[in-house]
Amino acid sequence: MPAERDPLIDLAGLVADGQAVDWGSAHSSAGSDADSAAVRELEVIAAIARLHRQATPELAARPSTKPELDDPAAQRWGPLVILEPLGSGSFGEVFRAWDTSLDREVALKLLRRRTSIDGVADTIAREGQLLARIHHANVMAIYGALAIDGQVGIWGELLKGRTLANIVADSGPFSADETLVFADAIGRALAAVHRAGLLHRDVKAQNVIREQGGRIVLMDFGLGRDVNTTITSDVDLAGTPLYMAPELFAGGRASVQSDLYSFGVLMFFLATATFPVTGRSSQDIRTAHAGGRRQRLQDLRPDLPVPFVHIVERALEPDPSRRFESAGAMQAAITAATHLHAADDGDAEAVRSRLRWVVAVAVITGASAIAFASLWFASRPSVEARSSVMFRLPAPPGTRFSDSAWNVGEISPDGRYVAMLARDDATGSTEIWLHDINTMKATRVLDSLSSVSVFWAPDSSALAFFAGEGLRRISVGGVRSDSVTVATEPRGGTWGPDGTILFAPGPRGGLMRVSANGSGAKAAPVISPDRTRGELGYMWPQFLPDGHRFIYFVTSNDPTVRGIYIGSLDGKTRKRLVASDAAGVLVEGFLLFVRDGNLASQRFDAKTGSVEDTATTLINGVAVTFDYQSMVSGSNDGTLVYTAAVFTRLNWRSRAGGALGFVDAPAGRYRSPAISADGRYLGVQRYQDTMSEIPVFDLLRGGTATTISRGSSTVPTLAPEFEFPVWGPPPDDRLAYASSELGWEDIYVRGLGASQRPLLLLRSESDKMPTDWSQDGRFLLYQDLPSGGSYDVWALPMTGDHKPIPVANGPADEGEAKFSPDGTHVAYVSNASSRPEIWIRGFPDTREDRKVSVAGGVDPAWLSNSEVSFLDLSGQLMIVDVSHGGLGPPAPKPAFQTRVVTPGASRNNYAWTDGGRRLVVNEPLENVPSQPVVITNWMLRLPAR
């Protein structure tokens, strides 16, 4: 049964939420002198909060001076009546004004005229109008923006309070605790601005205000600045140059990373009351940046916690690519640093004292005390047993987490490390990183390039993973890396206490065993699917503590067969535990698995090998991989790691990357978009929980097209388990796709009409996926994965004997093949070198073969017979002219940077139409994939029995 909650936490929650408290009872129930003192302090805080809350409504209700709207002497600007000046700066003047349309008092900023720059006023006004769409508690509300006769006016809520610059000037620098509280709010605000596609351009202490009501607000967006103009010496030195990123002094453009640099300077300033780079003029600052001269935070404040310093120093990296990839990522690191700073406190009373300070901040800022207080209780058993902490893991510096379907955060059994795949921003290579939860230090695992499916030794001393076609192991200290055995397309493994490794070598086979101490050993079969029962494959095994029994997931088209099973190494035990569409994990006497998009928990009796009670929802919105793995892992010390589902939108973009709106389709888990040759229809694979389907959208009329589901005229999708849509040539719009209805993924074709029935094109005992259809309709390209082999490219004749023709069948993986418009060439991806590259091969004569990418590439597509596009390993869309001959590859040219985070993880991520003038890009809703969430003492979140 979960331990009781600390009553001080509950009392703090009542205080922060403004609830009535029986103080007499609270004092009498205090269990120690320290608790009694804490209750007294909380009572004082409650009294202050009560007075604060009583005063705040009076401030808000104070009547504004509404002007006489008919007064001819009233000064007007657009729909506003100007009441009085409030101040001025380098870029304009600020007034208190009355909005006649909203009938309310507002702040109006009139920017100085810039008649010498054509179109700037209108551009700034449009940007202000976009800002008006942002609704966030920590962002100043913008109500409107107009350009009148070349002058821009922007108006929004009238804020009353003190800026952070004022507070630091009066009270001195903040502690790390105080800085993190303010930085958390600023990070959330900046993330909201960036999510709207905008930049702030002027993050500084003068532009963050703490309202009289306690709200922390990011304000005064730098809209008056011409971002196309190079910095000159007459720029306002009181603010901007001290916060500006070094690349801006060199003539670079403002970006998300330049905003984050300013955010780092702000955190530096709050903690030191000075700046990392100083000077008496703009030229001095420019020269200091060019010479790499700046102050180090730890030199000025050696008392600051290391995670805090790491965040600031990463934000201040001179190279923008080494900074955080987004405001959300930086804010997540701030949250994690908050947790770790509290965890470093070695005294329980010190932690309790810190709790009282946090409650005081919470009642002032309006934050939830429980949400904040939970961050401070972490490491000592006397405290830890009474709270559950939740925080996110930031990606290692210079990397981003892979959004690959394989990337599940695997926590070590002792709860110290989390293994995650991260891609290096500079090289594009994906490797395993170990995150030490105690120190938040991330260490790269050597010799782990292109790894998948990590799992741990039971004593947490080593981990195993699959790379290339082999199963490898390595100690945590990196002492050794050995190849254990061969596995071509693995689906998970587990390491038993006696050194036995049990793993699934592929998606359509059984489970095999091998000794972890062997090198290149041959694996032996343990159990295999029963085809007579409709079992398709076994995957994602996990040993029970006895090292003999294990759970595993059975895939099947029959819902009465599909689910989580328990088995044994001797093959005598084989029983379904629960019906499920995804694999599960065993953690501390519970079976955890994703059901209906949420993480469910069900008690498990290891002795009897059976589940008890009914499943209850533990966490909402937990992801499942494309290969039926629940994205969750757990340790023996009560810590869970999970990842939320990544949702995408189908975005229209121009060839140069300009945003052209969204496809009329809701956000979802999409991959493999395909547009019909006439541009009328879009077919795309969509995952609903763990089942995939193919909705077809009518791009001309909007909405979903006529259904082509399995005999149904009401469901506007193909049946579940349909994947990889490919359009046939006009005029008859037919769709080829893969489906596992008969076991293996076979290839079918079907028309759009409701009366159309699927035609089986190709069936064999291997998984196949179509990738393209020639414009003359004669050949269908597909890739398959034969048992024990690698992916190969084939062409299926659509007439004659239908005997497949080999196109690219080397020892490496080849796939994602696409026909040129005239059908004489094929572009495809091969990983024969250390990374995937784009190759062009003649067809049907395949003797002509040349590489056309130079630094890695995936997702090839033809724009014409002479142009091929692809994504490089950073997600940038590249276009290459392949019409020339000669030695060496041609030079690809960048078109634009997509927001596809890990290219290639979703088969293909875009589709061209309109003769290469625009394309649909499958991009995540956020700029970065979901970060793994760590939860300590997760069982405290279970409902009471």
N, C-alpha and C positions, 0 to 999 in steps of 0.2 A: 504493500500500500504506500502511495507517495507520502513523503514527509510533510508535516504541517508547514504552512507558510509562516514567515517571520511576521508577527503582528505589527512590527514597526513599518513594514512595507505597506500593509493594509491601511495603517493609520496615515502614512504619508500620502497614499492615494486619496483618502477622504479629504485631507488638507488641500492637496493640489486641485481636486475637483470642486472645492467649495462646499462640501457636504457637511451636515451637522455632525458633531463629535461629542460623545459623552465623556468629557475630560475626567470627571470623577472616577468613572470606571476604568479609563485608560491609565490613570495614575495608580489605582489600586492593583491593577493586573500586571504592572511592570515587574519583571522578574529579577532585576539586579539594579545596583546603583547607577550603572551606565545606562540601562534602559529608562530609569526614572528621569535621569538628566536629559535623555533624548526626548522623552515625552514632554518635559517642560519646554525644551527648545521648540518642538513642533507646535506647542500651544501658542508660543510667542509668534512664530511664523504665521499661524492661522489667524491671529489677531491682526497682524500686519496685512495679510492678504484680504481680510474682511474689510479693513479700511480702504485698501487699494481698490477692491471691487466696488465699494460704495462710492468712491470718488470718480472712478472711470466713467460710469453712466452720466454723471453730472457734466463731465468734460464733453462727452459725446452729445449730450442734450443741450449744451449751451447754445442759445439761439444765434444763428449766423445773421449777419447784416444783409438782408435782402434789399437790393437797390430798387429805387423807383424806376421801373422798366421804361416808363414813358418820359423820363427826364431827358430832355434834349441835350443836356450837358454831360450825360453819362458817356464815358469812353467805351467804345465797342470794338470787338475784334471777332468777326464771324458771328457765331451764335452766342458769344460770351460778352458779358458786361464786366469791364475791369473795375475792381474796387480799390486796390491799393498795391503799391510795389512791395515786394518782399525781399528782393536782393538781385544781384547781377553777377555775372561771371564772364569768362572769356568768350563764351559762345552765345550769350544772350541774357535776357532779363526774365525774372520770375515775378508773377503777380498773383494776388488773391483775386479770384474772379467768380462771377455767377454764371452758371450754365443755364440758359433760359429753356433749353430743351429738356434737361434733366431736372430743372428746378432745384439746384443744389449748389453749394459752394465748392469750388475747385481750385487747383493750382494751375496756372497757365504759364508756360515757358515760351517766350517769343525768341526765336533764334535770329542772330544777326543776318542781315541780307547778304546773299552771295550771288549777286547778279552776274558775276564774271564767269560763273560755271554753269553751263547750260544743263537744265534738267535736274540739278541737284535738289532744288526745293521740292519738286514733285516726287523725286525718289525718296527723300527723307519723310515726306508726308505719308507716302504709301507704307513705308516701314513703320511709322507710328500707328497707322491704321491696323497693321498686322499685330502690333503689340497690344492693341486694344482687345484682341481675342484671347490673350493670356489671362487666365484666372488662377491665381496661386496666392496662398496666404502670405508668402514672403516676397512677393513681387508687387511693386507699386501699381495700382490699377490705373490703366490709361483709358480715358473715355473717348478721346478723339484726336484727330490731327488734320490740319488743313494747310495748304499753301495758297496764300493770297498775295498777288502781285510780287512774287518772288520771295516772300517772307513766310517762314514756317512757324506755325503755332501748334504746340502739343499740350493737351490738358489732361489732368487726372486727379486722383484723390489728394486732398490737402492733408498732409501728414504733420503731426505735432509731436515733437520729441527732440532727441539729441542724436547727432551723428556719432559714429564710432571715433571720428577724429576729435570731436569735442570731448568725449569721455576719456580717451587716452591723454589728451592735453591736460585735463583736470585731475585725473586719478593715476596716471602712469600706466605702464604696460600691464597686460592681463597675465594671469596664470595660464598654464596649459589647459586646465579645466574650463576656464571662462572662454578662452579662444575657441576651443572645440565646440562649445555650445553655440557661439555665434557662427562659426564656420559651417556647422551642420545646416543651419537655416540658409546661409548664403549659398551653399552648395546645391540645396534643393531648388532655390530660386533660379540659379544659373542654369541648372538642368532643364527647368521649365522653359526658359528663354531659348535655349539651344534646341529643345525639342520642337519649338515652333519654327525653327529654321532661321532664327535671328541671332545676332551677336549683341553683347552689351557694349563692348568697346571702351568702357570707362569704369571698370571695377576699382574702387578705392574707398578708403575709410570715410571720405566726405559723402559718398553715395550710398552708405548704409546707415539707416536710422533706427534707433530704438524708440518706438512710439511711447507716449505717456501710458498707453494701455499695456505696454510690454511687448508688442509684436515687433519682430526684427524684419525690416523691409529693405530690399534692394531697390534703389530708385535712380532717377536722373540718368536715363540711358543716353549714351554718347551719340545721339542722333545728329547733333549739330556739326559733327566732325566729318570732313571730307576724307574718307578712307583712301582715296586715290592720290592724296597729296602727301608728299614726303615731309617728314618732320623738319621743322626749322627752329632756329634758336629763339623765336619769340613765342613758343608754345608755353602755356600756363605751367610754370615749374612748381606751383603749389600742389599740383595734382598729377596730371597725366604722365609726364616723362619718367617720374620716379617709379611708376607702375607699369611702364610699357615694356613689352617683350623685346629682346635684342634684335629680332628679325625685322621689327617695324622700323628701327633706326636705320636699317640697311635697305629700306625701300620695300620691304615685304608687305603683303596684304594682311589685314586683320583676319583672325581665324578663331576657331574654338580653342586651339592651343594658346593663342595670345591672350584670350580671356582668362584661361586657367593660370597662365603666368601671372597676370595681375592679381588673381585670387591668391596665389602663393605669396606675392609681395604683401598683400593685405594681412595674411596670417603672420608673416614675418614682422610686420609693423605692429600688430596687436600684441605680440609677445615681446617686442624690444623697444617700441616707440621710435624706431629708426628704420632704414631701408637697406636692402642688400647692396644696391648700387646707388651711390650718392654723388653729388656734384653741384657746383654753383650755377651751372648753365646746362642747357640741353646738349651743347657740344661736349661738355665734361662727361655727361652721362653716356653719350654716344661713344666717346673715346674709351671710357672704362669698360663698356660692353665689348668693344672691339678687342681690347687687351685682356679680356677675361678676368678683370679685377672686380671682386665683390666680397662683401663680408659674409662669413659663414655663421649660420644660426647658432650652432653649438659653441662657437667661440664667444658669442655674446651671452648666451644662456645655457651654460653647461648643465644646469639643473633640469632642463626639459627632457621628457621621456623620449627614448630613441624612436618609437613609431611616429611621434609627432614631428620630430626633426626630418625623418625620411619623407613624410608627406610633403613638407614645405620644400625640401631640397629637390624632390622629383618635380614639383610644379615649377621650380626655378631653373630647370635644365636649359642651357643655352640652345640645345637642339630641340626643336618642337616635337620631333618624333619620339623623343625620350620622355616627354611629359605624359600625364594621364591622357588616355584616349578620349575621355569625356568628363563632363561635370559630374555625371552620375557615378563614374568610377572613382573620382576623387572624393566625392561625398561618402561613398561606401568605405573608402580607406579611412576617412575621418571617423566614421562610426566604429570601425574595427579598432582604431587607435584609442577611442574613448573607452572601449571595453578593456583593452590591454593595460591602459594606464591604471584603471581601477584594480585590475588583477595583480599588479605589481605591489599593491599595498600589503604588507605582511602582517598587519595588526587588525583584528576584527573590529576593534573600537574605532580605529582610523577609518575603516570602511563605513561604519555606521555614522561617523561624523561627516564623512563625505556625502552620505545619503541625505543628511539634513541640509547640507549646502545645496545639493541638487534639487531638493524639494523647494527650497527658497527660490532658486532660479526658475523652477517650473511654475510656481504660482505667479511669478512676475512675468514670465514670457508666455504663459498660457499653455505650456507643454504638459503632456501627461506625466505625472510623477512616476507612475509605475513603469512607463516606457523608458524613462530616463534612469530610474533607480535600478532597474534590472541590469543596466549596463555596468553598474559598479560592483555587483556581487559576482565574484568569479572563482577565486582559486582556493581559499581556505575551506576545508571540509565543513567546519562549523557554520560557515555562511552558505557555501555552495549547495548544501543539501536542501536549502530553503528557497532557492530561486532558480529560474531558467533564463539563460541569457541567449539572445539571438543577434547575430551579426553576419555581415557579408565578407567574403574573402576577395580582396582586390587582386587583379592580375599582377604578376611580377613586373618590375620596371622594364619598359621597352617591349612589352608583350601584350597580347590580348588573349583571353580564353578562346579556345577553339569552340565553334558551335557544331562541331562534328557530332553525328548521332552516337559516337562512341564516348563522348567526353562526360563521363559520370564522375563526380568527386568521390574518390575512395578514401575513407578515413582508416587509419591504422587501428588495429585492435586495442592498442593502449590509449587511443584518443589523442595522440600528439601530432601526427602528420595527416595532411590531406594531399593526396596525389591528384593532380589535374593536368590536362594537356593545355599548353599555351603556345601560341605562334609568335615567333620573333618578328617584330615590325621591320627590322632591317633585312633579314635574310629570307623571311617567309617560311622558315622551317618550323615544324611542330615537334615539340619534345615534352617529356614529362617534367613537371616541377613539383617539388615537395614543399608544402607550406607548413611551417612549424607554428602551431596554434598558440604556443606559449610566447613566442617572440615575434611572430608574424614575418619571420625571415623566410624567403622563398629560395630554394636551391635547385638548380637544374640537374636533372639526372643524366649523367653521361651515357653516350651510346644508346639513346632512346629515340632517335629520329623516326618519325612516321609510326609511332607506337599507337596501339589500341588496347582496350580492355585490360586495365591494370587490376591486380589483386595482391593481397598481402600475405606474408608468412604469419602464422598464428602468434609468434612472439614479437612481431613488428620489427624484426631485425632486417628484413629484406622484402622485396616486392618482385612480382613477376608480371610480365606483359608480353604482348605479341607484337612483333615488328618484322616487316618483310613477310616471309613465309614460315617464321620460326617462333617458338615460345622461348623467352629469355628470362633470366633472373639476375638481380643485382642487389647487393647489400645497401642499406640506407647510407652508409658511409662511402659508397662507390668503390668498395674494395675489389669487387669482381663483377663481371658480366659474362654469363655463360649461356650458350644456346642449349636448351633442354631437349626440344624435339621439334618436329615440323607440324605446322597448322596453317592451312591456306586462307581460310576466311572465318576466323574464330568467333564464337559467341559466348565468351566468358570462361572463367576458370576459378578454382578454389584450391587452397593449400591446406592440407590436413596436418594434424599434430605429429604424425609419424613421417612426414616428408613426402607423402603422396600428393600429387597434383592431379585433380580431376578437371577435365576441360571439354568444351564442345568445339570440335575442329571446324564446323561449318553449320549453316542454317538448316540443312536437310538431313542431318545424320544423328548419330547417337552420342554418348559420352565415352571418353577415353581416359585412361590413367597412365601416369608416368612418374618416375621418381624425380623429385626436385634436385637430388644430388647427382643425377646422371648427366652426361654431356652427349648430346646427339642421340639419346636413347630412342628406341622405337616404342611408341605408345601402344598400349593394349586396349581393346574394346571392353567396356563394362556393360552397358545396356544400349539397345537400339530401338528405334520407333517400331511400334506394331502397326504395320500398314493396314491390316485387316480391321483395326479399330478406327482408322482414319487419322492416326498420328503422323505428322509430317516431319517434325524435328524436335530434338531436345537441346536446351540451351540454358545459360546462366545458372550453373550449379553453385551450391554453397554447402560446405560440410557442417554437420552438427558437431557439438563439442566432442562426441565420442570418436570422430574421425572415420567412422564406418558408414553412417547414414548421411544423407544429404537431401536437400530440396533441389528442385529443378523445374524449369518451365517447359510445357509441352505445347507446341503449336499444332493447330488443327482447324479445319474449316467447320468442324462440328462443335458448337458451343458446349455440348454435354461432355466433350473430351478435353477441350482446351482448358488449361489451368495450371496451378502450382501443385506439384507432386512431391512425395517423399520416396526415396529409393535407397538402396544399399549397395556396397561394393560387390557383395556376393550375388546380387541380382535377385535375391529372394523377396525383398520389399519393393513394392511398386503400388502406390496408392495416391489418389488425388486428395489434396487437403482442401483446396478452395477452387471454385470456378473463378477464373481471372483472365483478363486480356493482356496481362503483363506479368513479368517475373516478380518475385518477392525477395525479401531479405529477412533473415532471422537476427533479432537484436534483443538480448536480455529477456528472453521468455516471451517475445512477441513476434508474430509474423506481420511484416509491413509490406504493403503492395498498393499500387495505384489502381483505383476503381473510379470510373466516371470523372477522371481528371483530378481526383483528390487522393491524398495519401491516407489509406485505411490501416488500422491496427487491429489485430486479433490475437488473443492469448494462445500460446503454443506450449503444449506439454511435451518436453523433450523425452521423457521416459516412455510415454505411450505413443509418441509420434503422431499426435492429433491436435487439432485446434479446439478451443473452447469458446463458449459464448458466441456472440455475433460481432461482426466487424463494425468498428466505429471510426468516424472521420477524425483524423489527427491534424492534418494540415491541408488547406485548400490550395489548388492550383499547382500541383507538382507534375513535372513533365515525365513522359515516357519516350524513349528513343524510338527511332523508326524500326528497330529490331527488338521491340517488346521488352526492353529493360527499364524498370522503374528507376528514375534518376535519384536514388537515395542510397545511403550507406550509413552504418552505425558502428560504434565502438563499444568496448566492454565497460567504459567509464560513464556511460549515459549521454554520449554526444552523438548527434545526428548531423549529416550533411545532405542537403537536397538542392535541386535546381528547378526553378520554375520553367514552365513551357515558354518557348520563344515564338511569338506570333509575328506574322509578316503581313504586309500589304502589297498588292500588285500595283506598282507605280508606273505611270506613263512618263517617259523621258525622251527628250530630243537626242539627236546624234551627239550633240555637244554636252548632254547631261542636264539640260534645262527641265525643270519640273513642269509637267503638263497635266497633272491631276491624277486621280486614282481610277482604276477599273471599278465598275459598279459591282463590287463584291465585298463582303464583310472581311475584317481581319481574321486570319486563321493560320493554321500550320500548313503552308503551301510548299510545293516544290514542283519542278519540271513544267513550267508554263509552255504552252504551244499554241500558236496562232495559225488558223487555217490560211491556205494560200491566197484566198480572196479577201482576207482581212476581216471576215464577218464574225468568226467564232474564236473564242479562247477556251481551250481545255487545259485544266491544271489538276495536278494531284493534290488532294487535301486530306489531312488526317483529322479524324474525329476520335479523340482518345487514342486508341491503338489501331483503329480500322481505317483503311484508306479508301477513298472514292474519287471519282473524277467528275466534278461539276463542269458543265459547258455553258459559258456565258455568251450572250448575243451582244457583240460590241456595237452594233448599229442601233438596235432597239433598246438595249439596256436590259438588265436582269438576266435570269437563267433561261437558256434556250429549251427547246423541246426535249423532253427526257429521252435518254437512250439507256435507261436502267434495265435491269434484267426482267423484261416483260412488264414493267410497271409504267403506267402513264401518269403517276402522281408524284413520284419521288424524282426531283430534278437532278439526279446524279447516277453515275454507274453504281453497280453493287459494290459492297465492301471488298477490300483486297484487290482493287483495280489500280494499276500504276503505270507511269511513264507514257503519257499520251503522245501520239505522233499523228499528224494530219496527212491524209492522202492528197493527191493532186485534184484540182477542180476538173469538171464542174460538180461532181458528186462528192459532197463533204463526208468522207469516211474517216474513222478514227481507228488507228491501231493502238494496242495497249497490251500490257502484261497482266495476267491474272493467275492466281494459284488455286483456282477452283478444282483442278484435278490433281493437286499435290505440288508439282513443280510449277514455277512461274513460266507459263506458256504464253504464246503470242496469239492474240485474237484481232479481228477487225470487225467494225460495226458501223452502220449508217446512223444518221441522226433521227430518222423517223421513228415514231413510237412503235410502229409495226415491225421495225427492223430486228433481226435476230443476230447474235454474234456468230461469226465464222471462225473456227479454230484453224489458224494458219500453220502453226508449228508446235509440235509437242515432242519433248525428249526429257530424259532424266538429267536435266541441268536447269539452273535458273537463267532465264533469258529476259532481256529487256530491249524493246525497239528504240532506236535513236533517230532515224530519219527515213523518209520515203522520197525516192527520186521524183522529179517533176514530171517525167514522162510516165510514171506509174509502174515502171518495169521491175524495180528492185526496192526491197525494204532492208535497211541496215539494222543490225541488232548486235548486241554483245552477249556472250554467255560465259558461264563459269562452270566448266566441267569439273567433276569430282577429282580433287587432288591436283588441279591445274590452276591456271591464271586466266583472267579475262581475255577473250579474243573477240575480234570484229569479223562479222560475216555479212554477206549479202544474200537475201532470200529472193530468188526469182518469183515474180508474181504470176508468171505463165509457164507453160511447159511442165517439166518434171518436178519443179519446186525444190531442186536439190541445192542446199546452201553452198555458196562460193566463199572460200577463205579470202579475207581482205587484209587483215593484220593479225597474225597468229604467232608472234614471237614468244620467247620465254617470259617476258615481262607482262605486266597488265596493259592491255590496249582497250580503249573504249571511247564513248561519247562521240562516235563517228557521225559526220554530216556530209551529205552530197553537195558538190558545187551545183549552181543552177543548171549548167549544161550536162551534168551527170558524168563528167570525164575525170573528176578528181574527188578524193575523200579527205577531209580534215579529221584528225583524231588525236587523242591524248595517249601518250606512252610514258611510263615511269621507268624506262630502261636505264636512264641516268639517275642521279641522286634525287631528282625531283621531277614532277610531271612536266612534260613539254608538249607543244603542239607540232604535229607533223602533217605534211601533205603527201598523199600517195595517189598515183594514177589509178584509174579504174576503167575497164576491167583489167588492163595490163598494170600490174602492181610493181613493176620494176622501178618506176620513178618514185623516189621517196626522199623527202628533205625536211629538215626541221625549220620552222618559221618563227619560233619564239626563242628568246635568248636568255631569259631569267626566270623560267617557269611559267606555266600557263595551263588553264583548264577551260571548260565550257566553250569550245569553238563553235563558230557559226559563220555562214557565208553571207556577205552583203551583195556580192556580185561574183562573177567568175574570176575577178582579179583581186578581190578584197576579202579578208578573213578577220573576224573579230574574236577576241577571247578575253578572259579575265586573268590578270597576273595574280601572284600569290598574295597581294595586298587587297585585292578586290577592285583594282583599277581596270576599266575597260580599255583594251588595246585594239588598234586596227592596223593591219599589216597588208601591204601590197605584195601579192604573191605572183604577179605576172612576170617578173623578171627572172632570168636564169642566173648563171654564174655560181661562183663558189661562195660558201658561207650563207647563213640565213639572212633574209632581209631585215630591215630595221623597223620594228613595230613602233607606232606612234600612239601616245596616250590620248584617249578621247575624253574620259572624265572618271572621277573616283566614285564608284558606287558605294552603297552602304552594306553591301554583302560582306559579312565579317570574315567568314572562312570559306573562300571560294572552293567549289568542288564537293563540299559536304552534302549538298542537296542535288547531286547529279547535274542539273543545269539550272541556271538562275535567271535567265532572261530570254526574250524572243523578239525578233525584228518583225516589222511590218512596214507597209507603205514604201517599198523599195529601199529600205535602209534609212529612211528619214526619221523614224521614231521606233521605240522599243518599249516593251513591258519588262520591268525589273522586279524580281521578287526580293524585297528588302525588309529587314526587321523593323518593327515599330520603333525600337530604341536603336541608338547608334552602336551599342555593344551588346553582345549576348548576355543573357541572365547570369549574374554572378552566383556562385554557390553560396548557400546560406548555412551557417553553422548554428546549431541549437544545443546548448548544454542542458543536462537534466530534463530531457524531453518528456520523461514519464510524468512530470508535474503537470503536463498539458492534457493528460488523459482524464476523462470524466471519472468522478468518484464512483467506486463500486458500491 
